[in-house]
Amino acid sequence: MSYSVRTTLILLAVMLFNRGVLADDANDDFVRGTAPWKYIERLAPERLPELAYPVYYNDLDKARQQAFHGHYRESLITLEKIHPRGKQDAVTVALIKSNSMRAVGELDDAIKAVSDAQIADDPSIQVRRAELLSASGKTDEALALLRQHLTDHPDSIPGHFQLGQICEKVGDFKTARQAYDWFTQKPQDFLERWKNHERGGVFDSAELVTTIGRALDRQATLSEAYRNKPDLNKTILNIFVKAYDSIDREFWPAHVAAGEYFMSHDQAQDAAKELQTALEANPNDIHTLDLAGRMAVENFNFDGGDKMSDLIRQVNPDAFEADLLDARNLLRQRRPELAEAEVDKVLQSQPKNLEALGLKAAVYALQLKDATTAEILKKIEQIDPNNATGYFEVAEQLGAMRQYPRAADMYKKAIERAPWWTAARNGLGLLYTQSGDEDDARVTLAAAHELDPFNLATTNYLKLLDMMDGFARKESAHFIVLYDPKTDPVIPEYFSDYLESVHDVICKTFNYEPKVKTYIEVFPTHEAFSVRTTGSPWIGTVGASTGRVIALVAPRVGHQTLGPFNWAQVLRHEYTHTVTLGDTDNRIQHWMTEGLAVYEEQTPLRWDWVPMLYGAVTHHQLFPIDQLTWSFVRPKRPIDRQLAYAESFWICKYIEEKYGHETILKMLTDCRNAEPQEVFFPKETHRSLTDFQNDFFAWCDAQVAKWGYDQETTKKYEELREKGEALIKARQYDDAIGVWEQIEKLRPVDALPHSRLAGLYLALHQNDKAISELDHLAQVELKDNRYTVRIARIYRDDGKLDQAAKYAMTGIYIDPYDPRAHELLAEIYSKTGNEQGLAREKRVLEDLSKLSAQKKADELQN
């Protein structure tokens, strides 16, 4: 990711949070919406809702209400007061008690509560007991109980559904599908009956309707019935909505079902709203908290994930859901060693837990320990020969590390074993887009879209690929530049030449040349660029590298762009990523690839970084090196990500100065060999990581000591600045120059004295000195070409046309859509006889004129 126009964002490795919100406007190019983590952060109220009971409620009514709203222990206390008067009361007590006991982690007692001989033959008790037995790992016993239950009660809606759920859990998808198929078979055929607006009977129960909806969703998914049937999606969603909107407005589990449904279709914002509503009614429901936590982690909201696991443990300190959620959170942060400890907690009590085993395999995949990963996958297959989830978990981690071929193999195995699973196809499709294999991406995503035409991630990718079909391409020796010829005809005139001019320099710097041509994809809108890089339309940056592919938003003013920016500097930054990622097989530390990319931009320290770095150094707030990557990923303050870029750049600069460039190259080799930084720092610097860090911090102290931001110098600076401004106002320019030169020496990294001196030198026609100051400003300016254009004009007027051409071109690098810069360069080329350059500038000026005319016509039409 380019630091060059750093608006805050979260982009890990491949950045896989593929989420969106269904647009109301069918003409939108991409499915759009608000970033879902804004909703996730509001989930889970801090306290349980107060309960008010009607005067006619007895203790049983109260206990039921307490358990339903998450007052689990209170419900158990209330139940102690009750002496059932008959079998039905005993069944109700057992159901409430088992629900509350399970929630607080008393699973064995929950099973006992529904095992009393007096109630054992009750259908609802049988289903509950099977559910609890499955939760305790006694799957065979649970399945045997359910099969007998369905023999005795063949019309049991909960029985068929639970049979499908447990079979899915153990990987028996054939039996699961048969269980779900019952819901669409005659005579019951609930789908047709719902479509025909049948009401009454089972359709008067929000609980049964929700169960029917969940079963129909799983049946449609496993049988691929959603294939090209958007109406089926709407019908099933409508079942959940009717359950909580018409049948029983208090039945929050229907909101959970709707939330799960939205999550399965990559509609995170709608999912978050549903889960929020459910948690307002029952903030202690572990399943809902787990879903919310997973969604937070998927969207890189790590604090949100922590919050949800903490809330789960407040209900049940030993909840395995919290351990697995923490493991996912840590894997997303690339902290596999810590994630493994969380997974092992689960496996100690549930050695055959397939989700935990899949995450365990992912732990080793993230560390590129292929043999151990394969060993765990084999263990999973011994439990479930057709398992797909383990391969999917491994694929996700390998994809996050840009291990494209290895990740693709794992995704393909998951698809082969679960051909109905859209998530695996989407993962593979995104992987192909990031590796530059758009043809394979289209085939894979088209197959996913057929399976689930309602999935928003798939829709976004396919619409993006449709857009890219209309792109033009310009191929050179080492690059393929793709762009929209209608909106950005300027792109091919400059991009390829610039890229080829820096290719050898960057490749020689790192002793590595990419084995294939690098794609440069320039998108006409920021929204399309964001979807290209992440699948989501709300990422706030202008450039990103996924290895072979560098994506860029068009560097111009527009309705959906971020305005002009120095695209040449961004491309140099991103191509450095491409080279260092390729050199290390994508195993380089995140902070290191960013630091080297900034270093290779070959520009001075940004003005806005100066006070930030000064404050961090003098207040001892620089990040420890072992936490630096997480400052990109998990910032605590608004400035943390920007500070991480600056500090990473400084570390690379320090290594270059102190230990030499060869040390950088050796460290890259170490990264390729998967050596952790705790190993390669001592190996290459002969200093422990702690000692190196202390040395580096001392170097930082020395850097900022020269900047003039200490209290004494600041006081002198303010006095001189006031004097200097007064002299300018009085037009005493010679005296003003003397004062501002003193200020510049006091604060050499402050933009103001350079700006004032440039103006003064120009006023006194001291062009050489003016150019020096303007150049200082130009090197740090990313979005405004006024300094470079001014320098070019000075050189032109002084007859130094080669220098004039150089700075005029830099002005075009900063703003390629500025006709003034092109006119100036055309004038210079005309004077120097550069016919080829002149012809290009005339073409570009003609294109810009057409774009301007079209814009005016569009404005008049609108």
Residue pairs with C-beta under 8 A, 6 or more apart in sequence:
1 9
1 11
1 541
1 543
1 544
1 545
1 594
2 541
2 542
2 543
2 544
2 570
2 573
2 574
2 597
3 573
3 594
3 597
3 598
3 642
3 645
4 542
4 543
4 565
4 566
4 569
4 570
4 573
4 601
4 782
5 541
5 542
5 543
5 562
5 565
5 570
5 782
5 783
6 541
6 641
6 642
6 645
7 540
7 541
7 562
8 540
8 635
8 638
8 641
8 642
9 539
9 540
9 541
9 641
10 300
10 633
11 533
11 534
11 539
11 541
11 544
12 300
12 332
12 334
12 400
12 590
12 633
13 334
13 400
13 401
13 402
13 590
14 399
14 400
14 402
14 430
14 431
14 434
14 546
15 533
15 534
15 539
15 544
16 298
16 396
16 399
16 400
16 427
16 430
16 534
16 535
17 298
17 299
17 300
17 534
17 535
17 536
18 266
18 426
18 430
18 457
18 460
18 461
18 534
18 535
18 536
19 36
19 266
19 267
19 268
19 269
19 298
19 299
19 456
19 457
19 535
19 536
20 30
20 31
20 32
20 33
20 266
20 267
20 268
20 269
20 456
20 457
20 459
20 460
20 535
20 536
20 537
21 31
21 32
21 33
21 34
21 36
21 267
21 268
21 269
21 270
21 456
22 31
22 33
22 267
22 270
22 456
23 30
23 31
23 32
23 33
29 463
29 467
29 525
29 527
29 528
30 460
30 463
30 464
30 527
30 528
30 531
30 537
31 456
31 459
31 460
31 537
32 527
32 537
33 269
33 537
34 269
34 538
35 299
35 536
35 538
36 268
36 269
36 271
36 272
36 295
36 299
37 296
37 299
37 300
37 301
37 304
39 268
39 269
39 272
39 273
39 276
40 272
40 292
40 295
40 296
40 299
40 301
40 304
41 301
41 304
42 276
43 272
43 275
43 276
43 279
43 292
43 296
43 304
43 308
44 279
44 283
44 289
44 292
44 307
44 308
44 311
45 279
45 280
45 283
46 283
47 283
48 69
48 70
48 71
48 283
48 284
49 69
49 280
49 281
49 283
51 65
51 66
51 69
51 71
53 61
53 62
53 65
57 65
59 78
59 79
59 81
59 82
60 82
60 89
60 92
60 93
60 96
62 78
63 75
63 78
63 79
63 82
63 93
63 96
64 75
64 92
64 96
66 72
66 74
66 75
66 78
66 100
67 75
67 96
67 99
67 100
67 103
68 282
69 281
69 282
70 103
70 282
70 283
70 284
70 285
70 315
71 284
72 99
72 100
72 101
72 103
72 104
72 284
72 315
73 100
73 104
75 96
75 97
75 100
76 97
76 100
76 101
79 93
79 96
79 97
79 100
82 89
82 93
84 90
84 92
84 93
87 118
87 119
87 122
90 116
90 118
90 119
91 119
91 122
91 124
91 125
94 113
94 114
94 116
94 119
94 125
94 128
95 114
95 124
95 125
95 128
97 110
97 113
98 110
98 111
98 113
98 114
98 128
98 132
99 110
101 107
101 109
101 110
101 113
102 110
102 132
102 135
103 284
103 285
103 286
103 315
103 316
104 315
104 316
105 316
105 317
105 318
105 319
107 132
107 135
107 136
108 136
110 132
111 129
111 132
111 133
111 136
114 125
114 128
114 129
114 132
115 129
119 125
120 126
120 129
123 149
123 152
123 153
123 156
123 158
123 159
124 158
126 145
126 146
126 148
126 149
126 159
127 146
127 149
127 156
127 158
127 159
127 162
129 142
129 145
130 142
130 143
130 145
130 146
130 149
130 162
130 166
131 142
131 162
131 166
133 139
133 141
133 142
133 145
134 142
134 165
134 166
134 169
137 350
137 352
137 353
139 166
139 169
139 170
142 166
143 163
143 166
143 167
146 159
146 162
146 163
146 166
147 163
149 156
149 159
150 156
150 159
150 160
150 163
153 159
155 188
157 183
157 202
157 208
157 211
157 212
157 215
158 208
158 211
160 179
160 180
160 182
160 183
160 215
161 179
161 180
161 183
161 211
161 214
161 215
163 175
163 176
163 179
164 175
164 176
164 177
164 179
164 180
164 215
164 218
165 176
167 173
167 175
167 176
167 179
168 176
168 218
169 354
170 354
170 383
170 384
171 354
171 383
171 384
171 385
171 386
171 387
172 384
173 222
173 386
173 418
176 218
176 222
177 219
177 222
177 223
180 215
180 216
180 218
180 219
180 222
180 223
181 219
181 223
182 188
183 189
183 190
183 191
183 212
183 215
183 216
183 219
184 190
184 191
184 192
184 216
184 219
190 202
190 212
190 215
190 216
191 216
191 235
193 203
194 203
194 212
194 235
194 239
195 235
202 208
202 209
202 212
203 209
203 247
204 247
205 247
206 243
206 244
206 247
206 248
206 251
206 254
207 251
207 253
209 239
209 242
209 243
209 247
209 254
210 239
210 240
210 243
210 251
210 253
210 254
210 257
212 239
213 236
213 239
213 240
213 243
213 254
213 257
213 261
214 257
214 260
216 236
216 239
217 236
217 261
217 264
219 225
220 226
220 232
220 236
221 264
221 420
222 420
223 420
224 419
224 420
224 451
225 232
226 232
226 233
226 451
226 452
226 453
226 454
227 450
227 451
227 453
228 450
228 453
229 453
230 453
230 454
233 265
233 452
233 453
233 454
236 261
237 258
237 261
240 254
240 255
240 257
240 258
240 261
241 258
243 251
243 254
243 257
244 251
244 252
244 254
244 255
244 258
248 254
250 281
252 277
252 278
252 280
252 281
252 282
252 285
253 278
255 274
255 275
255 277
255 278
255 281
256 274
256 275
256 278
256 285
256 287
256 288
256 291
258 274
259 271
259 272
259 274
259 275
259 278
259 288
259 291
260 271
260 291
262 268
262 270
262 271
262 274
263 271
263 291
263 295
264 422
265 452
265 454
265 455
265 456
266 426
266 455
266 456
266 457
266 458
267 456
268 295
268 298
268 299
271 291
271 295
272 292
272 295
275 288
275 291
275 292
275 295
278 285
278 288
279 285
279 288
279 289
279 292
282 288
283 311
284 311
284 314
284 315
286 312
286 315
286 316
286 319
286 321
287 321
289 308
289 311
289 312
289 315
289 321
290 308
290 312
290 321
290 325
292 304
292 308
293 304
293 305
293 307
293 308
293 309
293 312
293 325
293 329
294 305
294 325
294 328
296 302
296 304
296 305
296 307
296 308
297 304
297 305
297 325
297 328
297 329
297 332
298 332
300 332
300 633
302 329
302 332
302 333
302 633
302 634
303 634
305 325
305 326
305 328
305 329
305 332
306 326
306 329
308 325
309 322
309 323
309 325
309 326
309 329
310 322
312 319
312 321
312 322
312 325
313 319
313 322
316 322
320 345
320 346
320 349
320 350
320 353
320 356
323 342
323 343
323 345
323 346
324 342
324 343
324 346
324 355
324 356
324 359
326 339
326 342
327 339
327 340
327 342
327 343
327 356
327 359
327 363
328 339
328 359
330 336
330 338
330 339
330 342
331 339
331 359
331 362
331 363
331 366
331 397
332 400
333 630
333 633
333 634
334 366
334 400
334 590
334 629
334 633
336 363
336 364
336 366
336 367
339 359
339 363
339 366
340 360
340 363
343 356
343 359
343 360
343 363
344 360
346 353
346 356
347 353
347 356
347 357
347 360
350 356
352 383
354 380
354 383
354 384
354 387
354 389
354 390
355 389
357 376
357 379
357 380
357 383
357 390
358 380
358 387
358 389
358 390
358 392
358 393
358 394
359 393
360 376
361 373
361 376
361 377
361 380
361 390
361 393
361 394
362 393
362 394
362 396
362 397
364 370
364 372
364 373
364 376
365 373
365 393
365 394
365 397
365 398
365 410
366 397
366 398
366 400
366 401
367 674
368 401
368 403
368 587
368 674
370 406
373 394
376 390
377 390
377 391
377 394
380 387
380 390
381 387
386 417
387 417
388 413
388 414
388 415
388 416
388 417
388 418
388 421
388 424
389 414
391 410
391 411
391 413
391 414
391 417
392 410
392 411
392 414
392 421
392 423
392 424
392 427
394 410
395 407
395 408
395 410
395 411
395 414
395 424
395 427
395 428
396 407
396 427
398 406
398 407
398 410
399 407
399 411
399 427
399 430
399 431
401 407
401 586
401 587
402 434
402 546
402 547
402 581
402 586
403 585
403 586
404 431
404 434
404 435
404 547
407 431
408 428
408 431
408 432
411 424
411 425
411 427
411 428
411 431
412 428
414 421
414 424
415 421
415 424
415 425
415 428
418 424
420 451
422 448
422 451
422 452
422 455
422 458
425 444
425 445
425 447
425 448
425 451
425 458
426 445
426 448
426 455
426 457
426 458
426 461
426 535
428 444
429 441
429 444
429 445
429 448
429 458
429 461
430 441
430 457
430 461
430 535
432 438
432 440
432 441
432 444
433 441
433 461
433 464
433 465
433 532
433 549
434 546
434 547
434 549
435 546
435 547
435 548
435 549
436 516
436 519
436 548
436 549
438 465
438 468
441 461
441 465
442 462
442 465
445 458
445 461
445 462
445 465
446 462
448 455
448 458
449 455
449 458
449 459
449 462
452 458
453 459
457 535
460 531
460 535
460 536
460 537
461 531
461 535
463 531
464 528
464 531
464 532
467 484
467 523
467 528
468 482
468 521
470 484
470 486
471 482
471 483
471 484
471 485
471 521
472 482
472 483
472 484
472 485
472 492
473 480
473 481
473 482
473 483
474 480
474 481
474 483
474 492
474 495
474 496
475 481
475 517
476 496
476 499
476 500
477 500
477 503
478 499
478 500
478 503
478 514
478 517
478 518
479 495
479 496
479 499
479 500
479 503
479 517
479 518
479 519
479 520
480 517
480 518
480 519
480 520
481 491
481 492
481 495
481 496
481 499
481 520
481 522
482 519
482 520
482 521
482 522
483 491
483 492
483 495
483 521
483 522
483 554
484 522
484 523
484 524
484 554
486 524
487 524
487 554
487 558
487 851
488 522
488 524
488 554
488 556
489 844
489 847
489 851
490 816
490 817
490 844
490 847
490 848
491 522
491 554
491 816
493 840
493 843
493 844
494 812
494 813
494 816
495 520
495 522
495 567
495 571
498 568
498 571
498 813
499 518
499 520
499 571
499 575
502 571
502 572
502 575
503 575
506 572
506 575
506 576
506 579
506 600
507 513
507 514
507 579
509 579
509 600
509 661
510 579
510 580
510 583
510 665
510 668
511 583
511 665
512 579
512 580
512 582
512 583
513 579
514 548
514 578
514 579
514 582
515 582
516 548
518 548
518 549
518 550
518 575
518 578
519 548
519 549
519 550
520 550
520 552
520 571
521 532
521 549
521 550
521 551
521 552
522 552
522 553
522 554
523 529
523 532
523 551
523 552
523 553
523 554
524 554
524 558
524 560
524 561
525 553
525 554
525 558
525 559
525 560
525 561
526 542
526 553
526 560
526 561
526 562
527 537
527 560
528 553
529 539
529 542
529 544
529 551
529 552
529 553
530 536
530 537
530 538
530 539
531 537
532 551
533 539
533 544
533 546
533 551
542 552
542 553
542 555
542 562
542 565
542 570
543 550
543 551
543 552
543 553
543 570
543 571
543 573
543 574
544 550
544 551
544 574
545 551
545 574
545 575
545 577
545 578
545 581
547 577
547 578
547 581
547 582
547 586
548 578
550 571
550 574
550 575
550 577
550 578
552 567
552 570
552 571
552 574
553 561
553 562
554 561
555 561
555 563
555 564
555 565
555 566
555 567
555 570
555 815
555 816
555 817
556 563
556 564
556 815
556 816
556 817
557 563
557 564
557 817
563 783
564 783
564 785
564 814
564 815
564 816
564 817
564 818
565 782
565 783
565 814
566 781
566 782
566 783
566 813
566 814
567 813
567 816
568 810
568 813
569 601
569 603
569 782
569 813
572 600
572 601
572 602
573 597
573 598
573 600
573 601
574 597
576 593
576 596
576 597
576 600
577 593
577 597
580 588
580 592
580 593
580 596
580 597
580 668
581 588
581 593
583 668
583 672
584 668
584 671
584 672
585 672
587 671
587 672
587 674
588 668
588 671
589 629
589 671
589 677
590 629
590 632
590 633
591 625
591 628
591 629
591 632
591 644
591 647
591 648
591 651
592 648
592 651
592 652
592 667
592 671
594 632
594 644
594 645
594 648
594 649
595 645
595 647
595 648
595 649
595 650
595 651
595 652
596 652
596 664
598 645
598 646
598 648
598 649
598 652
599 649
599 652
599 653
599 656
603 779
603 780
604 749
604 776
604 779
604 780
605 613
605 646
605 749
605 780
606 646
606 780
607 749
607 750
607 751
607 780
609 642
609 646
610 707
610 709
610 749
610 750
611 709
612 639
612 642
612 643
612 646
613 643
613 646
613 647
613 650
613 700
613 703
613 704
614 704
614 707
614 709
615 621
616 622
616 643
616 647
617 697
617 700
617 701
617 703
617 704
618 704
622 643
622 647
622 697
622 700
623 631
623 640
623 643
623 644
623 647
624 693
625 651
625 677
625 681
625 689
625 692
625 693
625 696
626 677
626 678
626 689
628 644
628 647
628 648
628 651
631 640
631 641
631 643
631 644
632 641
632 644
632 645
635 641
635 644
650 696
650 700
650 703
651 696
652 664
654 696
654 699
655 663
655 664
655 667
655 685
656 664
658 695
658 699
659 684
659 685
663 684
663 685
666 680
666 683
666 684
667 680
667 681
667 684
670 679
670 680
670 683
670 684
671 680
675 683
677 689
678 689
681 687
681 688
681 689
681 692
682 688
682 689
685 692
687 695
706 748
707 747
707 748
707 749
708 714
708 717
708 746
708 747
708 748
708 750
709 747
713 746
713 747
716 746
717 743
717 746
717 747
720 739
720 742
720 743
720 746
721 743
721 752
723 739
724 736
724 739
724 740
724 743
724 756
727 733
727 735
727 736
727 739
728 736
728 756
728 759
728 760
733 760
733 763
733 764
734 764
736 756
736 760
737 757
737 760
737 761
737 764
740 753
740 756
740 757
740 760
741 753
741 757
743 750
743 752
743 753
743 756
744 750
744 753
744 754
744 757
747 753
751 777
751 780
754 773
754 776
754 777
755 773
755 777
757 769
757 773
758 770
758 773
758 774
758 777
761 767
761 769
761 770
761 773
762 770
767 794
767 798
770 794
771 791
771 794
771 795
774 787
774 790
774 791
775 787
775 791
777 787
778 787
778 788
778 791
778 807
778 810
781 787
781 788
781 814
782 814
783 814
783 815
784 814
784 815
785 810
785 811
785 812
785 814
785 815
785 818
785 821
788 807
788 808
788 810
788 811
788 814
789 807
789 808
789 811
789 818
789 820
789 821
789 824
791 807
792 803
792 804
792 805
792 806
792 807
792 808
792 811
792 824
792 825
792 828
793 804
793 824
795 801
795 803
795 804
795 807
796 804
796 824
796 827
796 828
796 831
801 828
801 831
801 832
802 832
804 828
805 825
805 828
805 829
805 832
805 834
805 837
808 821
808 824
808 825
808 828
809 825
811 818
811 821
811 824
811 825
812 818
812 821
812 822
812 825
815 821
817 848
817 851
819 845
819 848
819 849
822 841
822 844
822 845
822 848
823 841
823 845
825 837
825 841
826 838
826 841
826 842
826 845
829 835
829 837
829 838
829 841
830 838
